[in-house]
Amino acid sequence: MQCISVVTVAELYAGARDTRECDIIKGLTEYFEVITINQEIAKEGGLYKQKYHKSHSVALPDGLIGATAICLGLELKTLNIKHYPMIKNLKAAYSKSS
């Protein structure tokens, strides 16, 4: 199953510079099942933010995305592994070439 957190969708739109980029994001997100946040994910995400904010700069969106993956048993793909200490043995989705 290819899915994306509703929080990630919000982050993508927040970073869009213009309507063209919004259209690209809309097209991209149509390829994924968008996972919403339920009470369990909200609770765990808040607790992850509380636990890891000072040590790993985990913000609430990162806590919610991590909680979504953990609560639903999904594999998280990211390049920002520092913000997901709650996911043990997380590896970068790919390595950047120099």
C-alpha positions, 0 to 999 in steps of 0.5 A: 500500500502506498500512502501518505499522511494527511500531515505530509499533504499539509506540509507540501501545500505549506511549502508551495510557492504558487498555484503551479506547485499546488497543482503538482502537489494535487497530482502527486497526492492522487497517487497515494491513499491519504491517511488521516489522524485518529485519536490514537495517532494524535495521542502518540504523536503528541507524546513523541513531540513531548519526549523528543522535542528537546533532544531531536527537534521533533515538532508536532508534525513529525510526531504525528507522521511517526505515530501514523507509521507506528500505529498503522504498522507502515514503513516510513520513507524520509530523508530526515531521519533525525526527526524520527527517533521513535522509529528504531533502525530507520534508514534514509529513503535514498542517499543523495549523490554529491 
